[in-house]
Amino acid sequence: MVSSAVQLDGTAEKLRLTALIGVLGVVYGDIGTSPLYALQTCLSYFDGRHLVPEDVLGVLSLITWALIITVTLKYVTFIMRADNNGEGGTLSLMALASRVARSERTRIAAGLVGIVGAGLFFGDGVITPAISILSAVEGIEVVEPNLSDAVLPIAIAVIAGLFLIQRHGTAAVGRAFGPVMALWFLSIGLLGLTQVIHHPGVFIALNPYFGTSFIIRHDRMAFLVLGAVVLAVTGAEALYADMSHFGRKPIRVSWLLFVLPCLLLNYYGQGALVIANPADGKNPFFEIAPHVLQVPLILLATLATVIASQAVISGAFSVSRMCVQLGLLPRMEIRHTSKTEQGQIYVPQINTILAIGVLLLVLTFRSSANLASAYGIAVTGTFLCDNTLAAFVYRRQFSWSRSATLAVFGLIGVVDLAFFSANSLKVFEGGWVPLAIGFSIILIMTTWRRGRSLILARWMQDSLPLSSFLARLPQSRIVRVPGTAVFMTGNLEFVPNALLHNLKHNKVLHEQVFFVTVRNLDVPQATAGERVHVDEAAPNIYKVTLYYGFMESPNVPLALESLNSQGIEFKAMQTSYFLGRETVVPASVPKLRFIRRWLFLFMARNAITATEFFRIPSDRVVELGVRIAV
């Protein structure tokens, strides 16, 4: 009996350890590789000859308190409590805020904030792989300056390989991510410790006085440095976005007891090295390692940045699927790369766009120092969006008082706004890149949403109410033929165009008819009990609503097979699916302006078919075309 209990306790401990290691590979890749370039970028604003110890201590103090306020206080302590049925991320927070909103105006405002946050996330997703991999490969210049010309080709090769392997899935590679990142954090922590041991006085930078004094002494330059300090907290939003994979506790424990101490040790080790020798400020991360360890460190850093980039790419796939489910993007091909893990997906269109964007950035900026100017503004914009939505959720869902909400999220918002303002000064130096990407995504999302609403309004205007059709059906001379017909529709209160066209051309109606619509919930996943809702509208004619969460991919045939358990016979092999293929054309009096109309028509023509998206067998589909003018 005792032996059994010990075994259970041992298994539980093993599971907890597995979760803690897994968190390192998925959640902390981005923020964990920030030491490669964060302090180096901050110190680049100083001439090495005029860099005094007080300046280094001031920068270290700013980095320390950025990690404490933005990561520990904001995300780990507060925002991670505002989960949407265990799911995190800006769009999940947007759905939660919309659910607790008390007015349509507030709901629209929450939706717009979420769209802006999602757009900026994609801007960040293009820059992260570029700057991370470049900064790792640039370690070659420290080992052998003559190899500086090889940095760009190697970085391009690594990036190309990273995107090429996406189609194969990351299940096998993913299992190795945690141990590799655990080795990474241990390595950078120990390397930092070797320097701090010789200069323990550097820990005085934990006192916020040094950060405050630095800002007062340097005025405008301090504001510029603040824009680089934010590089130390890039990836903080991943703690919240990836919460559903591991839960709050492993993420919090890993951060407080392992990741944060290792990061601070490395930053303080770099600072101690620069204080002792200001010339090492050009690339302090690799300079803190003994010469014999620099090549292994470069290899480990490259692998760590690939893992960090992989996490961002996988996040982009998940956000894309979420946007499709929420009606913010057109239907896209979504491939499941694992038979057991629903979250492991591959979106070819997004992978291609990201690959092209990352390679263009590398070829344009050519170094991590140049890319640092482009980095930050998208991240800080996402911080502001998350803070705004979280404040609203705490006010409405957790019933916080107005003064408490302002005290907590107002203080955090001031820090976020300071970071965003500092990075806004870099717009002309490269900050326009993530802004251009982000606002392009925002334009695409709002255009698609508006275009689809116009199509739905036009369709409802021209459609026949289903109740009127069913009332006249018994007196009609329509021939009923054996078999089952499924008509996909966007609104169960109106007759689908596919049915009207089928009656017009074939003049028959199947004995059993299902009108099926798919609805997206503002929760990550629908439970088995709420997946299918069915009403019998007439004898052998049913109205079926299928519910899916925003993290799920619809499978209509599989969902309809569950009707058998409700006493409704559904024979998959005797079923035909009737879909209306929409051809969107410009109206004589268009309701969308030229650019947005062209963009919407382009997206509509390139969206994947409903057959593929709903995973309907192509050999059982009948498509009937319809032209809709917008």
ZALUMNU-226277 format. One record per residue (C-alpha): residue number from 0; chain; x, z, y. Coordinates in Angstrom, 2 decimals. Layout:
N
 rovex kolkol      xx      zz      yy
   NUM      A       X       Z       Y
...
This chain:
630
 rovex kolkol      xx      zz      yy
     0      A    0.00    0.00    0.00
     1      A    2.80    0.93    2.36
     2      A    4.66   -2.21    1.36
     3      A    1.65   -4.33    2.25
     4      A    1.31   -2.73    5.65
     5      A    4.96   -3.30    6.38
     6      A    4.59   -6.92    5.38
     7      A    1.64   -7.38    7.70
     8      A    3.51   -5.68   10.51
     9      A    6.53   -7.88    9.83
    10      A    4.37  -11.03    9.91
    11      A    2.79   -9.97   13.19
    12      A    6.24   -9.33   14.65
    13      A    7.43  -12.71   13.42
    14      A    4.45  -14.42   15.03
    15      A    5.11  -12.64   18.33
    16      A    8.77  -13.65   18.23
    17      A    7.78  -17.25   17.43
    18      A    5.45  -17.30   20.42
    19      A    8.12  -15.86   22.72
    20      A   10.64  -18.51   21.65
    21      A    8.03  -21.29   21.85
    22      A    7.22  -20.28   25.42
    23      A   10.82  -20.91   26.44
    24      A   10.72  -24.54   25.30
    25      A    7.35  -25.49   26.75
    26      A    6.78  -23.32   29.82
    27      A   10.18  -22.61   31.33
    28      A   12.00  -25.93   31.02
    29      A   11.55  -26.95   34.67
    30      A   12.24  -23.63   36.38
    31      A   14.95  -22.90   33.81
    32      A   17.02  -25.93   34.86
    33      A   16.69  -25.22   38.59
    34      A   20.09  -23.43   38.73
    35      A   21.68  -26.85   38.19
    36      A   20.91  -27.86   41.76
    37      A   19.04  -25.12   43.73
    38      A   21.93  -23.04   45.11
    39      A   24.13  -26.13   45.45
    40      A   21.49  -27.79   47.65
    41      A   21.04  -24.64   49.77
    42      A   24.78  -24.38   50.43
    43      A   25.07  -28.11   51.22
    44      A   23.81  -27.36   54.74
    45      A   27.04  -25.47   55.46
    46      A   30.54  -26.74   55.92
    47      A   32.59  -25.02   53.20
    48      A   35.16  -23.87   55.74
    49      A   32.51  -22.03   57.78
    50      A   30.63  -20.51   54.85
    51      A   30.85  -16.71   55.15
    52      A   29.81  -14.14   52.50
    53      A   26.79  -13.04   54.57
    54      A   25.40  -16.58   54.37
    55      A   25.75  -16.71   50.58
    56      A   24.14  -13.28   50.26
    57      A   21.30  -14.41   52.55
    58      A   20.60  -17.49   50.43
    59      A   20.71  -15.42   47.23
    60      A   18.27  -12.94   48.76
    61      A   15.86  -15.74   49.70
    62      A   16.03  -17.21   46.18
    63      A   15.49  -13.75   44.65
    64      A   12.39  -12.98   46.69
    65      A   11.03  -16.50   46.23
    66      A   11.16  -15.89   42.47
    67      A    9.53  -12.47   42.88
    68      A    6.74  -13.44   45.28
    69      A    5.90  -16.97   44.11
    70      A    6.44  -16.62   40.37
    71      A    6.15  -12.92   39.48
    72      A    3.54  -11.82   41.99
    73      A    1.50  -14.98   42.53
    74      A    1.40  -16.70   39.14
    75      A    2.34  -14.02   36.58
    76      A    0.38  -11.15   38.17
    77      A   -2.64  -12.77   39.81
    78      A   -3.34  -16.44   39.11
    79      A   -2.89  -16.13   35.36
    80      A   -5.89  -13.78   35.34
    81      A   -8.09  -16.61   36.66
    82      A   -8.22  -18.60   33.44
    83      A  -10.99  -21.04   32.49
    84      A  -11.79  -19.90   28.94
    85      A   -8.07  -19.50   28.33
    86      A   -7.11  -22.79   30.00
    87      A   -4.96  -23.02   33.12
    88      A   -3.79  -25.63   35.62
    89      A   -5.03  -26.88   38.98
    90      A   -7.89  -28.95   37.56
    91      A   -8.97  -26.11   35.29
    92      A   -8.95  -23.78   38.31
    93      A  -10.94  -26.42   40.23
    94      A  -13.58  -26.49   37.47
    95      A  -13.76  -22.69   37.51
    96      A  -14.11  -22.60   41.31
    97      A  -16.84  -25.27   41.18
    98      A  -18.72  -23.24   38.58
    99      A  -18.83  -20.09   40.72
   100      A  -19.50  -21.96   44.00
   101      A  -22.81  -21.07   45.62
   102      A  -23.37  -24.26   47.57
   103      A  -22.87  -27.98   47.10
   104      A  -20.58  -28.11   50.12
   105      A  -18.28  -25.47   48.62
   106      A  -18.32  -27.28   45.28
   107      A  -17.26  -30.53   46.97
   108      A  -14.50  -28.73   48.87
   109      A  -13.17  -27.19   45.64
   110      A  -13.24  -30.64   44.03
   111      A  -11.23  -32.16   46.88
   112      A   -8.62  -29.38   46.71
   113      A   -8.33  -29.96   42.96
   114      A   -7.93  -33.72   43.42
   115      A   -5.17  -33.19   46.00
   116      A   -3.42  -30.76   43.65
   117      A   -3.65  -33.21   40.74
   118      A   -2.32  -36.05   42.90
   119      A    0.67  -33.96   44.02
   120      A    1.29  -32.95   40.40
   121      A    1.84  -36.60   39.48
   122      A    4.23  -36.94   42.43
   123      A    6.16  -33.96   41.12
   124      A    6.03  -35.40   37.59
   125      A    7.91  -38.52   38.66
   126      A   10.68  -36.65   40.50
   127      A   11.34  -33.83   38.00
   128      A   12.88  -35.99   35.21
   129      A   14.94  -37.94   37.73
   130      A   16.53  -34.98   39.54
   131      A   16.91  -32.81   36.42
   132      A   18.66  -35.38   34.25
   133      A   20.83  -36.66   37.14
   134      A   21.97  -33.13   38.01
   135      A   22.96  -32.45   34.39
   136      A   24.87  -35.71   33.92
   137      A   26.67  -35.18   37.24
   138      A   28.58  -32.37   35.54
   139      A   30.85  -35.15   34.27
   140      A   32.28  -35.38   37.79
   141      A   33.45  -31.76   37.58
   142      A   35.26  -32.35   34.28
   143      A   36.68  -35.75   35.21
   144      A   36.14  -37.04   38.76
   145      A   37.23  -40.54   37.73
   146      A   34.07  -40.85   35.61
   147      A   31.71  -40.61   38.58
   148      A   30.73  -44.28   38.18
   149      A   29.42  -43.51   34.68
   150      A   26.87  -40.96   35.89
   151      A   24.17  -43.46   36.83
   152      A   24.31  -45.61   33.65
   153      A   24.28  -42.51   31.42
   154      A   21.35  -41.00   33.31
   155      A   19.40  -44.27   33.04
   156      A   20.09  -44.46   29.31
   157      A   18.91  -40.87   28.76
   158      A   15.74  -41.45   30.80
   159      A   14.95  -44.73   29.01
   160      A   15.41  -43.06   25.63
   161      A   13.20  -40.16   26.67
   162      A   10.26  -42.40   27.52
   163      A   10.74  -44.67   24.52
   164      A   10.34  -41.79   22.04
   165      A    7.06  -40.63   23.58
   166      A    4.96  -42.96   21.40
   167      A    6.23  -41.23   18.26
   168      A    4.97  -37.83   19.35
   169      A    6.95  -34.66   19.95
   170      A    5.80  -32.41   17.11
   171      A    9.13  -32.41   15.25
   172      A   11.27  -32.32   18.39
   173      A    9.01  -29.67   19.90
   174      A    9.90  -27.16   17.21
   175      A   13.53  -27.32   18.35
   176      A   12.71  -26.93   22.05
   177      A   12.33  -23.13   21.97
   178      A   15.64  -22.26   20.27
   179      A   17.54  -24.76   22.47
   180      A   16.08  -23.24   25.65
   181      A   16.77  -19.74   24.32
   182      A   20.43  -20.80   23.92
   183      A   20.32  -22.33   27.41
   184      A   19.07  -19.14   29.10
   185      A   21.54  -16.97   27.19
   186      A   24.37  -19.31   28.15
   187      A   23.60  -19.47   31.86
   188      A   22.97  -15.72   31.97
   189      A   26.30  -14.89   30.29
   190      A   28.20  -17.39   32.46
   191      A   26.75  -15.76   35.54
   192      A   27.58  -12.30   34.19
   193      A   31.26  -13.24   33.80
   194      A   31.45  -13.86   37.55
   195      A   29.28  -10.91   38.59
   196      A   31.51   -8.49   36.64
   197      A   34.41   -9.40   38.93
   198      A   32.26   -9.21   42.09
   199      A   29.46   -6.68   41.41
   200      A   28.89   -6.23   45.14
   201      A   26.92   -9.50   45.13
   202      A   23.89   -7.55   43.84
   203      A   23.42   -6.21   47.33
   204      A   21.55   -9.47   47.95
   205      A   18.60   -7.90   46.11
   206      A   17.90   -6.19   49.42
   207      A   15.45   -8.41   51.41
   208      A   17.33   -7.39   54.56
   209      A   19.95  -10.07   53.86
   210      A   17.34  -12.81   53.58
   211      A   15.64  -11.67   56.79
   212      A   18.98  -11.41   58.59
   213      A   19.91  -14.92   57.43
   214      A   16.70  -16.36   58.91
   215      A   17.23  -14.55   62.22
   216      A   20.89  -15.58   62.53
   217      A   20.48  -19.26   61.65
   218      A   17.09  -20.06   63.16
   219      A   16.43  -23.80   62.58
   220      A   19.07  -24.17   59.84
   221      A   17.43  -21.28   57.98
   222      A   14.19  -23.25   58.04
   223      A   15.98  -26.22   56.48
   224      A   17.57  -23.97   53.85
   225      A   14.12  -22.54   53.07
   226      A   13.08  -26.04   52.08
   227      A   15.91  -26.02   49.50
   228      A   15.17  -22.46   48.32
   229      A   11.88  -23.74   46.92
   230      A   13.90  -25.73   44.36
   231      A   14.47  -22.40   42.60
   232      A   10.74  -21.99   41.90
   233      A    9.81  -25.54   40.93
   234      A    7.98  -25.34   37.64
   235      A    6.30  -22.02   38.51
   236      A    2.89  -23.67   38.13
   237      A    3.76  -24.39   34.47
   238      A    3.30  -20.68   33.70
   239      A   -0.37  -21.11   34.53
   240      A   -0.85  -24.69   33.36
   241      A    0.49  -23.99   29.84
   242      A   -1.28  -20.67   29.41
   243      A   -3.70  -22.02   26.78
   244      A   -0.84  -22.83   24.39
   245      A    0.48  -19.26   24.14
   246      A   -1.72  -16.82   26.06
   247      A   -0.81  -14.56   28.97
   248      A    1.25  -11.91   27.18
   249      A    4.06  -14.07   25.70
   250      A    4.48  -15.89   29.03
   251      A    4.62  -12.66   31.02
   252      A    6.94  -10.85   28.62
   253      A    9.32  -13.82   28.36
   254      A    9.48  -14.11   32.13
   255      A    9.99  -10.44   32.99
   256      A   12.36   -9.48   30.18
   257      A   14.37  -12.64   29.57
   258      A   13.93  -15.67   31.82
   259      A   13.99  -13.93   35.22
   260      A   17.06  -11.75   34.41
   261      A   18.97  -14.78   33.08
   262      A   18.11  -16.88   36.14
   263      A   19.11  -14.11   38.57
   264      A   22.37  -13.48   36.72
   265      A   23.26  -17.16   36.95
   266      A   22.35  -17.47   40.63
   267      A   24.31  -14.31   41.46
   268      A   27.24  -15.53   39.35
   269      A   27.27  -18.80   41.31
   270      A   27.07  -16.81   44.54
   271      A   29.96  -14.56   43.53
   272      A   32.07  -17.63   42.72
   273      A   31.32  -19.24   46.10
   274      A   32.06  -16.03   47.99
   275      A   35.45  -15.87   46.28
   276      A   36.13  -19.58   46.83
   277      A   33.79  -21.42   49.27
   278      A   35.12  -24.81   48.12
   279      A   33.31  -24.32   44.80
   280      A   29.99  -24.64   46.64
   281      A   29.93  -28.39   45.92
   282      A   28.83  -27.81   42.32
   283      A   28.88  -24.06   41.61
   284      A   26.82  -24.27   38.42
   285      A   29.49  -26.08   36.41
   286      A   32.38  -24.38   38.22
   287      A   31.40  -20.93   36.88
   288      A   32.18  -22.11   33.33
   289      A   35.76  -22.10   32.01
   290      A   37.19  -25.60   31.77
   291      A   37.07  -25.57   27.96
   292      A   33.30  -24.89   28.04
   293      A   32.35  -27.42   30.70
   294      A   31.83  -30.37   28.35
   295      A   29.60  -28.35   25.94
   296      A   27.74  -27.03   28.99
   297      A   27.12  -30.58   30.22
   298      A   25.71  -31.54   26.82
   299      A   23.52  -28.42   26.70
   300      A   22.38  -29.00   30.30
   301      A   21.45  -32.61   29.51
   302      A   19.44  -31.48   26.50
   303      A   17.75  -28.75   28.55
   304      A   16.77  -31.21   31.28
   305      A   15.38  -33.61   28.67
   306      A   13.23  -30.72   27.39
   307      A   12.15  -29.90   30.94
   308      A   11.27  -33.54   31.54
   309      A    9.43  -33.71   28.23
   310      A    7.25  -30.78   29.28
   311      A    6.40  -32.51   32.55
   312      A    5.59  -35.80   30.80
   313      A    3.39  -34.06   28.22
   314      A    1.68  -32.25   31.09
   315      A    1.03  -35.59   32.80
   316      A   -0.63  -36.86   29.61
   317      A   -2.87  -33.77   29.45
   318      A   -3.79  -33.96   33.14
   319      A   -4.59  -37.67   32.76
   320      A   -6.98  -36.97   29.90
   321      A   -8.52  -34.16   31.94
   322      A   -9.02  -36.53   34.89
   323      A  -10.70  -39.11   32.64
   324      A  -13.04  -36.47   31.24
   325      A  -13.89  -35.22   34.73
   326      A  -14.64  -38.77   35.92
   327      A  -11.64  -38.97   38.26
   328      A   -9.85  -41.82   36.45
   329      A  -11.03  -44.82   34.41
   330      A  -11.02  -44.67   30.63
   331      A   -7.50  -44.96   29.20
   332      A   -6.09  -45.30   25.73
   333      A   -5.33  -41.84   24.36
   334      A   -3.42  -41.64   21.09
   335      A   -3.26  -38.43   19.09
   336      A    0.27  -37.97   17.75
   337      A   -0.52  -35.00   15.53
   338      A   -3.14  -34.53   12.81
   339      A   -3.26  -30.77   13.38
   340      A   -2.59  -30.22   17.09
   341      A   -5.28  -31.67   19.37
   342      A   -3.15  -31.18   22.51
   343      A   -0.38  -33.51   21.35
   344      A   -1.37  -36.86   22.82
   345      A    0.27  -40.02   24.11
   346      A   -1.16  -42.08   26.98
   347      A    0.65  -45.46   27.06
   348      A   -0.40  -46.44   30.59
   349      A    0.76  -43.14   32.09
   350      A    4.01  -43.24   30.10
   351      A    4.81  -46.73   31.44
   352      A    3.98  -45.81   35.04
   353      A    6.08  -42.63   34.87
   354      A    9.03  -44.47   33.28
   355      A    9.04  -47.15   35.97
   356      A    8.69  -44.56   38.73
   357      A   11.51  -42.33   37.43
   358      A   13.92  -45.26   36.94
   359      A   13.16  -46.61   40.42
   360      A   13.88  -43.19   41.94
   361      A   17.19  -42.88   40.11
   362      A   18.27  -46.38   41.15
   363      A   17.17  -45.78   44.76
   364      A   18.53  -42.28   45.43
   365      A   21.46  -42.43   42.93
   366      A   22.29  -38.68   43.03
   367      A   20.54  -35.34   42.63
   368      A   21.66  -34.31   46.13
   369      A   19.78  -37.25   47.65
   370      A   16.76  -36.61   45.43
   371      A   16.64  -32.96   46.51
   372      A   15.24  -34.14   49.85
   373      A   12.35  -35.80   48.04
   374      A   11.74  -32.79   45.83
   375      A    9.77  -29.79   46.99
   376      A    6.95  -31.11   49.14
   377      A    4.76  -32.02   46.15
   378      A    5.50  -28.67   44.48
   379      A    4.70  -26.63   47.59
   380      A    1.54  -28.66   48.15
   381      A    0.42  -27.77   44.62
   382      A    1.24  -24.12   45.37
   383      A   -1.10  -24.22   48.38
   384      A   -3.90  -25.82   46.36
   385      A   -3.59  -23.25   43.57
   386      A   -3.54  -20.38   46.06
   387      A   -6.66  -21.65   47.86
   388      A   -8.65  -22.10   44.65
   389      A   -7.46  -18.77   43.22
   390      A   -8.49  -16.92   46.38
   391      A  -11.98  -18.41   46.11
   392      A  -12.25  -17.49   42.40
   393      A  -11.14  -13.91   43.05
   394      A  -13.66  -13.62   45.88
   395      A  -16.59  -15.02   43.85
   396      A  -15.90  -14.31   40.18
   397      A  -13.98  -11.04   40.44
   398      A  -16.03   -9.85   43.45
   399      A  -13.02   -8.94   45.55
   400      A  -13.72   -7.88   49.10
   401      A  -12.81  -10.25   51.90
   402      A  -10.09   -7.91   53.17
   403      A   -8.49   -7.56   49.72
   404      A   -8.57  -11.32   49.15
   405      A   -6.96  -11.98   52.54
   406      A   -4.36   -9.25   52.04
   407      A   -3.13  -10.63   48.71
   408      A   -3.67  -14.38   48.90
   409      A   -3.16  -14.48   52.66
   410      A    0.34  -13.03   52.24
   411      A    1.14  -15.41   49.39
   412      A   -0.35  -18.27   51.38
   413      A    1.99  -17.54   54.30
   414      A    4.98  -17.87   51.95
   415      A    3.57  -21.08   50.44
   416      A    2.90  -22.49   53.90
   417      A    6.44  -21.63   55.03
   418      A    7.86  -23.49   52.02
   419      A    5.55  -26.47   52.61
   420      A    6.39  -26.60   56.34
   421      A   10.13  -26.45   55.63
   422      A    9.85  -29.33   53.18
   423      A    7.69  -31.35   55.56
   424      A   10.80  -31.78   57.73
   425      A   12.25  -33.89   54.91
   426      A    9.49  -36.48   54.98
   427      A   11.73  -39.20   56.40
   428      A   14.70  -38.23   54.20
   429      A   12.81  -38.81   50.97
   430      A    9.87  -36.41   51.11
   431      A    7.62  -39.42   51.66
   432      A    8.12  -40.37   47.99
   433      A    6.03  -37.61   46.36
   434      A    3.56  -37.80   49.24
   435      A    3.13  -41.54   48.74
   436      A    2.68  -41.07   44.99
   437      A    0.32  -38.14   45.47
   438      A   -1.89  -39.82   48.06
   439      A   -1.96  -43.01   46.00
   440      A   -3.33  -40.98   43.09
   441      A   -5.81  -39.29   45.42
   442      A   -6.98  -42.69   46.69
   443      A   -7.37  -43.91   43.10
   444      A   -9.36  -40.83   42.06
   445      A  -11.71  -40.80   45.05
   446      A  -12.24  -44.57   44.80
   447      A  -13.08  -44.40   41.11
   448      A  -15.44  -41.47   41.66
   449      A  -17.21  -43.23   44.53
   450      A  -17.43  -46.56   42.69
   451      A  -18.91  -44.97   39.57
   452      A  -21.50  -43.13   41.65
   453      A  -22.52  -46.44   43.28
   454      A  -22.86  -48.12   39.88
   455      A  -24.96  -45.25   38.55
   456      A  -27.22  -45.35   41.61
   457      A  -27.66  -49.12   41.28
   458      A  -28.35  -48.84   37.56
   459      A  -31.00  -46.12   38.06
   460      A  -32.61  -48.23   40.78
   461      A  -33.01  -51.24   38.47
   462      A  -33.77  -49.39   35.22
   463      A  -37.05  -48.68   33.48
   464      A  -37.99  -45.01   32.91
   465      A  -37.70  -44.16   29.22
   466      A  -41.01  -42.28   29.21
   467      A  -42.89  -45.42   30.35
   468      A  -41.19  -47.54   27.70
   469      A  -42.00  -45.09   24.91
   470      A  -45.62  -44.78   26.05
   471      A  -46.13  -48.55   25.71
   472      A  -44.12  -48.90   22.49
   473      A  -47.02  -48.24   20.00
   474      A  -49.14  -50.99   21.57
   475      A  -46.29  -53.50   21.74
   476      A  -45.63  -56.17   19.15
   477      A  -41.99  -55.27   18.78
   478      A  -40.82  -55.71   15.19
   479      A  -39.15  -52.62   13.65
   480      A  -36.33  -53.49   11.25
   481      A  -34.53  -51.25    8.73
   482      A  -31.44  -49.34    9.81
   483      A  -30.24  -47.11   12.64
   484      A  -29.36  -48.12   16.20
   485      A  -27.35  -46.00   18.62
   486      A  -27.64  -46.93   22.29
   487      A  -24.98  -45.38   24.54
   488      A  -26.33  -44.53   28.00
   489      A  -25.31  -42.62   31.08
   490      A  -28.78  -41.18   31.67
   491      A  -31.32  -40.30   28.98
   492      A  -34.25  -40.62   31.38
   493      A  -33.89  -44.40   31.67
   494      A  -33.89  -47.25   29.16
   495      A  -30.34  -48.51   28.49
   496      A  -29.70  -52.08   29.60
   497      A  -28.35  -52.82   26.11
   498      A  -31.79  -52.06   24.64
   499      A  -33.60  -54.30   27.11
   500      A  -31.18  -57.16   26.43
   501      A  -31.50  -56.64   22.69
   502      A  -35.31  -56.84   22.91
   503      A  -35.10  -59.88   25.17
   504      A  -32.80  -61.86   22.87
   505      A  -33.43  -60.45   19.37
   506      A  -36.99  -59.17   19.83
   507      A  -36.52  -56.34   17.29
   508      A  -36.02  -52.59   17.30
   509      A  -34.50  -50.54   14.49
   510      A  -36.59  -48.03   12.54
   511      A  -34.38  -45.17   13.67
   512      A  -33.07  -45.09   17.25
   513      A  -30.70  -42.69   18.96
   514      A  -30.16  -42.69   22.74
   515      A  -26.78  -41.00   23.16
   516      A  -25.07  -39.75   26.30
   517      A  -21.79  -37.88   26.65
   518      A  -21.51  -34.99   29.08
   519      A  -18.33  -33.26   30.19
   520      A  -18.33  -29.49   30.58
   521      A  -16.28  -27.53   33.10
   522      A  -14.62  -25.64   30.24
   523      A  -11.61  -26.75   28.15
   524      A  -13.48  -27.12   24.85
   525      A  -17.09  -27.11   23.73
   526      A  -18.00  -24.75   20.92
   527      A  -19.40  -26.12   17.66
   528      A  -22.83  -24.75   18.54
   529      A  -23.06  -26.52   21.90
   530      A  -21.51  -29.84   20.85
   531      A  -24.78  -31.64   20.02
   532      A  -28.20  -31.25   21.62
   533      A  -31.02  -33.42   20.25
   534      A  -34.68  -33.95   21.23
   535      A  -37.22  -36.15   19.43
   536      A  -38.70  -38.37   22.14
   537      A  -40.98  -40.28   19.73
   538      A  -41.26  -40.69   15.95
   539      A  -37.75  -41.62   14.69
   540      A  -36.52  -41.98   18.28
   541      A  -34.14  -39.28   19.47
   542      A  -32.36  -38.34   22.67
   543      A  -28.91  -36.93   21.91
   544      A  -26.51  -35.27   24.35
   545      A  -22.92  -34.73   23.22
   546      A  -20.89  -32.13   25.11
   547      A  -17.10  -32.15   25.40
   548      A  -14.68  -29.97   27.32
   549      A  -12.21  -31.50   29.74
   550      A   -9.35  -31.02   27.27
   551      A  -11.09  -32.89   24.45
   552      A  -11.29  -36.55   23.46
   553      A  -14.81  -37.72   22.48
   554      A  -15.54  -38.89   18.94
   555      A  -19.15  -40.06   18.94
   556      A  -19.53  -41.06   15.23
   557      A  -18.09  -37.73   14.08
   558      A  -20.41  -35.78   16.37
   559      A  -23.48  -37.75   15.26
   560      A  -22.74  -37.01   11.60
   561      A  -23.39  -33.34   12.37
   562      A  -27.08  -34.26   12.89
   563      A  -27.48  -34.14    9.11
   564      A  -26.99  -30.37    9.23
   565      A  -29.94  -30.19   11.67
   566      A  -32.28  -31.99    9.27
   567      A  -32.03  -35.40   10.97
   568      A  -30.84  -38.12    8.62
   569      A  -27.90  -40.08    9.97
   570      A  -26.21  -42.67    7.74
   571      A  -22.98  -43.78    9.36
   572      A  -22.62  -46.93    7.23
   573      A  -26.11  -48.17    8.14
   574      A  -25.69  -47.62   11.88
   575      A  -25.12  -50.19   14.61
   576      A  -23.91  -49.18   18.05
   577      A  -25.24  -51.07   21.07
   578      A  -23.17  -50.88   24.25
   579      A  -23.58  -52.55   27.60
   580      A  -20.35  -54.13   28.79
   581      A  -20.37  -53.84   32.57
   582      A  -18.90  -56.65   34.64
   583      A  -18.46  -55.30   38.16
   584      A  -18.59  -57.91   40.92
   585      A  -18.52  -57.64   44.73
   586      A  -21.95  -57.31   46.34
   587      A  -23.09  -59.53   49.18
   588      A  -23.15  -56.41   51.34
   589      A  -20.39  -54.28   49.78
   590      A  -20.53  -50.49   50.06
   591      A  -16.80  -50.10   49.50
   592      A  -14.23  -51.29   52.02
   593      A  -11.92  -54.13   51.05
   594      A   -8.94  -52.14   49.72
   595      A  -11.04  -49.60   47.86
   596      A  -13.33  -52.35   46.51
   597      A  -10.35  -54.33   45.23
   598      A   -8.84  -51.17   43.71
   599      A  -12.09  -50.20   41.98
   600      A  -12.64  -53.69   40.58
   601      A   -9.05  -53.73   39.30
   602      A   -9.48  -50.37   37.55
   603      A  -12.87  -51.34   36.12
   604      A  -11.46  -54.53   34.60
   605      A   -8.45  -52.76   33.11
   606      A  -10.21  -49.68   31.74
   607      A  -10.34  -49.55   27.96
   608      A  -13.69  -50.29   26.37
   609      A  -16.21  -47.61   25.50
   610      A  -15.73  -48.61   21.84
   611      A  -12.11  -47.46   21.89
   612      A  -12.66  -44.45   24.12
   613      A  -15.53  -43.01   22.08
   614      A  -13.75  -43.94   18.81
   615      A  -16.61  -46.09   17.54
   616      A  -15.77  -48.45   14.62
   617      A  -15.40  -51.89   16.19
   618      A  -17.08  -53.61   13.23
   619      A  -20.30  -51.69   13.91
   620      A  -20.56  -52.45   17.64
   621      A  -22.81  -54.92   19.44
   622      A  -21.86  -55.43   23.08
   623      A  -24.31  -56.94   25.55
   624      A  -22.97  -57.94   28.96
   625      A  -24.47  -56.95   32.29
   626      A  -23.30  -57.74   35.83
   627      A  -23.38  -54.99   38.45
   628      A  -22.63  -55.63   42.12
   629      A  -21.02  -52.96   44.28
